Amino acid sequence: GAGSDEGTAMMEIVSDVAPGAKLYFASAFNGQGAFADAIRTLRNVYNCDIIVDDISYFLEGAFQDGIIAQAVNDVTASGALYFSSAANSGNLTSGTSGTWEGDFADGGEVGGVIGAGSGRVHLFSPTLSSNTLTTGTTVITLKWSDPLGASGNDYDLYVLNAAGTAILCASFASQTGTQDPAEICSNANGYPAGSRVVVVLYSGDARALRVDTHRGVLALGTAGSTYGHNAGANTVS
């Protein structure tokens, strides 16, 4: 391939820290289910006592343990230690937070370029119905506090240009009781600084919300950048 291999590099570091340790490797890049299976296999088949990763999936649960975090819970319950990365998405203390987490605040019927009848807009502050990117990104996710695989409250995610006059992304999958509470906007060319993030409640009840810009920076940010199995109760992160 490209002549570099992050997994091999990590194993070399472990070998330096613990010379003579027996090392095993499994890929984390074949989807969340395969990742979870690999974690259990390393422990249950190969008897690994210490398992390490530096992977995040964009749509891992933020308000509930997803399948990867559940696998971590399983192997630590049997005595393994699990180490993971806190990720590279900035933090509030350094003024680089790309996360906004808080309760839905009803700002009334959405309008403008999104259009009337599309639901009720969320207020990120008492006067702001959008949250501006101060550093661009390629992925933005919205999650809310419904159960995984059982969301009946339908939220939508929009990304607008800096003027608020054009929609760069509209993620409005239906949540009717059997879907994950998540929406995602992804663009390989990126959403530039100045873009506006808008959250809309299309139907249902108010929930706790989480917007992640995955290495972007938001004008209005909160603490809590780390999520998913990286932030699990049984993970050393």
C-alpha positions as CSV (number, residue, x, y, z in Angstrom):
1,G,0.0,0.0,0.0
2,A,1.2,3.5,0.9
3,G,4.1,2.1,2.9
4,S,2.6,3.0,6.3
5,D,0.5,1.0,8.7
6,E,-0.9,2.5,11.9
7,G,-1.8,-0.8,13.4
8,T,1.8,-2.1,13.0
9,A,3.1,1.2,14.5
10,M,0.9,0.7,17.5
11,M,2.1,-2.9,18.0
12,E,5.7,-1.6,17.8
13,I,5.0,0.8,20.6
14,V,3.5,-1.9,22.7
15,S,6.5,-4.1,22.0
16,D,8.8,-1.3,23.2
17,V,6.7,-0.8,26.4
18,A,6.4,-4.5,27.1
19,P,9.2,-6.4,25.5
20,G,8.4,-10.1,25.0
21,A,4.6,-9.6,25.2
22,K,2.7,-11.8,22.8
23,L,0.9,-9.6,20.3
24,Y,-2.3,-10.1,18.3
25,F,-3.9,-7.8,15.7
26,A,-7.5,-7.4,14.4
27,S,-8.8,-4.8,12.0
28,A,-11.4,-2.3,13.3
29,F,-12.3,-1.0,9.8
30,N,-15.0,-3.5,8.7
31,G,-17.9,-1.9,10.4
32,Q,-19.1,-1.5,14.0
33,G,-20.4,-5.1,14.2
34,A,-17.1,-6.6,13.0
35,F,-15.2,-4.4,15.3
36,A,-17.2,-5.6,18.3
37,D,-16.7,-9.2,17.2
38,A,-13.0,-8.7,16.9
39,I,-12.8,-7.3,20.5
40,R,-14.5,-10.4,21.9
41,T,-12.4,-12.7,19.7
42,L,-9.2,-11.2,20.9
43,R,-10.3,-11.8,24.5
44,N,-12.3,-15.0,24.3
45,V,-10.3,-16.9,21.7
46,Y,-6.7,-15.5,22.0
47,N,-6.9,-14.7,25.7
48,C,-5.6,-11.1,25.3
49,D,-5.4,-9.3,28.6
50,I,-4.8,-5.8,27.2
51,I,-6.7,-4.6,24.2
52,V,-5.9,-1.2,22.5
53,D,-7.5,0.8,19.7
54,D,-7.5,4.3,18.4
55,I,-10.7,4.2,16.3
56,S,-14.0,6.0,16.4
57,Y,-17.1,5.5,14.3
58,F,-19.0,8.7,13.5
59,L,-22.4,7.1,14.4
60,E,-21.5,5.3,17.6
61,G,-24.1,6.0,20.4
62,A,-23.5,9.1,22.5
63,F,-26.3,8.7,25.0
64,Q,-26.2,4.9,25.3
65,D,-23.6,2.2,24.9
66,G,-23.5,1.0,21.3
67,I,-22.4,-2.4,20.1
68,I,-18.6,-1.6,20.3
69,A,-19.0,-0.2,23.9
70,Q,-21.0,-3.3,24.8
71,A,-18.1,-5.5,23.6
72,V,-15.7,-3.5,25.7
73,N,-18.0,-4.1,28.7
74,D,-18.0,-7.8,28.0
75,V,-14.2,-8.2,27.9
76,T,-13.5,-6.0,30.9
77,A,-16.0,-7.9,32.9
78,S,-13.9,-11.0,32.3
79,G,-10.7,-9.2,33.5
80,A,-9.2,-7.6,30.4
81,L,-8.0,-3.9,30.4
82,Y,-9.3,-1.9,27.4
83,F,-7.5,1.3,26.2
84,S,-8.8,3.6,23.5
85,S,-8.1,7.1,22.2
86,A,-9.9,10.2,23.3
87,A,-9.9,11.2,19.5
88,N,-8.6,14.4,17.9
89,S,-11.6,16.7,18.0
90,G,-10.6,19.5,20.2
91,N,-11.9,20.6,23.6
92,L,-13.6,23.4,25.3
93,T,-10.7,24.3,27.7
94,S,-8.5,25.0,24.7
95,G,-11.2,26.9,22.8
96,T,-11.3,24.3,20.1
97,S,-14.5,22.5,20.9
98,G,-16.4,21.1,17.8
99,T,-19.2,19.6,20.0
100,W,-22.5,21.1,21.2
101,E,-24.5,19.1,23.8
102,G,-27.6,20.3,25.6
103,D,-31.4,20.1,25.6
104,F,-33.6,21.0,22.7
105,A,-34.8,24.6,23.0
106,D,-37.8,25.4,20.9
107,G,-37.2,28.4,18.6
108,G,-40.5,28.2,16.8
109,E,-41.4,27.2,13.3
110,V,-38.4,26.9,11.0
111,G,-38.4,29.2,8.0
112,G,-35.9,30.8,5.6
113,V,-34.2,28.6,3.0
114,I,-35.2,25.4,4.9
115,G,-38.8,26.3,4.4
116,A,-42.0,26.6,6.5
117,G,-43.6,23.3,7.5
118,S,-40.2,21.6,8.0
119,G,-40.5,21.5,11.8
120,R,-39.4,23.5,14.8
121,V,-35.9,25.0,14.9
122,H,-33.5,24.5,17.9
123,L,-32.0,27.5,19.6
124,F,-28.3,26.9,20.4
125,S,-28.5,30.0,22.6
126,P,-31.5,32.2,23.5
127,T,-31.0,34.2,20.3
128,L,-29.2,31.9,17.8
129,S,-30.9,29.2,15.7
130,S,-27.7,28.2,14.0
131,N,-24.2,27.3,15.2
132,T,-21.3,28.6,13.0
133,L,-18.3,26.6,12.0
134,T,-15.2,28.6,12.8
135,T,-13.0,25.8,11.4
136,G,-14.3,23.7,8.6
137,T,-14.9,20.0,8.6
138,T,-16.0,17.1,6.3
139,V,-18.5,15.4,8.7
140,I,-21.2,16.7,11.0
141,T,-23.4,14.4,13.1
142,L,-26.5,15.0,15.2
143,K,-27.6,12.5,17.9
144,W,-30.3,12.7,20.5
145,S,-31.3,10.8,23.6
146,D,-33.7,8.1,22.2
147,P,-32.7,4.4,22.5
148,L,-30.6,3.0,19.7
149,G,-32.7,1.2,17.2
150,A,-35.9,2.6,18.7
151,S,-36.2,6.4,18.0
152,G,-39.7,7.7,17.5
153,N,-38.7,11.4,17.7
154,D,-37.7,12.8,14.3
155,Y,-34.9,15.3,14.2
156,D,-33.2,16.7,11.1
157,L,-29.8,18.2,10.5
158,Y,-29.0,21.0,8.0
159,V,-25.8,22.8,7.0
160,L,-26.3,26.2,5.4
161,N,-23.8,28.5,3.7
162,A,-22.4,31.5,5.7
163,A,-25.2,33.8,4.5
164,G,-27.9,31.3,5.4
165,T,-29.3,31.5,1.8
166,A,-28.3,28.0,0.5
167,I,-28.5,24.5,1.9
168,L,-25.2,22.7,1.7
169,C,-26.6,19.5,3.3
170,A,-30.0,18.3,4.4
171,S,-30.1,15.1,6.4
172,F,-33.7,14.2,7.2
173,A,-34.1,10.4,7.4
174,S,-37.3,9.4,9.1
175,Q,-37.3,8.2,12.7
176,T,-40.5,6.2,13.2
177,G,-39.7,4.0,16.2
178,T,-37.2,1.5,14.8
179,Q,-34.2,3.7,13.7
180,D,-31.2,5.0,15.4
181,P,-31.5,8.6,16.8
182,A,-28.9,10.0,14.4
183,E,-28.4,12.2,11.3
184,I,-25.2,12.8,9.4
185,C,-23.9,15.2,6.8
186,S,-20.7,14.2,5.0
187,N,-18.9,15.9,2.2
188,A,-15.4,14.9,1.0
189,N,-14.9,18.5,-0.2
190,G,-15.7,19.8,3.3
191,Y,-18.0,22.4,4.9
192,P,-16.0,25.6,5.1
193,A,-15.6,27.9,8.0
194,G,-18.6,30.2,8.2
195,S,-21.1,27.4,7.4
196,R,-24.1,27.3,9.7
197,V,-25.4,24.2,11.5
198,V,-29.1,24.0,12.1
199,V,-31.1,21.4,14.0
200,V,-34.8,20.9,13.4
201,L,-37.4,18.9,15.3
202,Y,-39.6,17.6,12.5
203,S,-42.0,15.7,14.9
204,G,-42.0,14.3,18.4
205,D,-40.8,15.4,21.8
206,A,-37.8,17.4,23.1
207,R,-34.7,15.4,23.8
208,A,-31.1,16.0,24.8
209,L,-29.1,16.8,21.6
210,R,-25.5,16.3,20.6
211,V,-23.9,17.9,17.5
212,D,-20.4,16.8,16.6
213,T,-18.2,18.3,13.9
214,H,-15.4,15.7,14.1
215,R,-12.4,18.0,14.0
216,G,-14.2,21.1,13.1
217,V,-14.7,24.0,15.6
218,L,-18.0,25.6,16.6
219,A,-18.6,29.2,17.6
220,L,-20.8,27.8,20.4
221,G,-19.1,24.7,21.8
222,T,-19.5,22.6,25.0
223,A,-17.4,20.1,26.8
224,G,-17.7,16.4,26.0
225,S,-15.8,15.8,22.7
226,T,-15.1,12.1,23.4
227,Y,-18.1,9.8,22.8
228,G,-19.0,6.2,22.0
229,H,-16.8,3.4,23.2
230,N,-13.9,5.8,23.6
231,A,-15.8,7.4,26.4
232,G,-17.2,4.1,27.9
233,A,-17.3,3.6,31.6
234,N,-15.0,0.6,31.3
235,T,-12.6,2.2,28.8
236,V,-9.3,3.8,29.8
237,S,-9.3,6.6,27.2
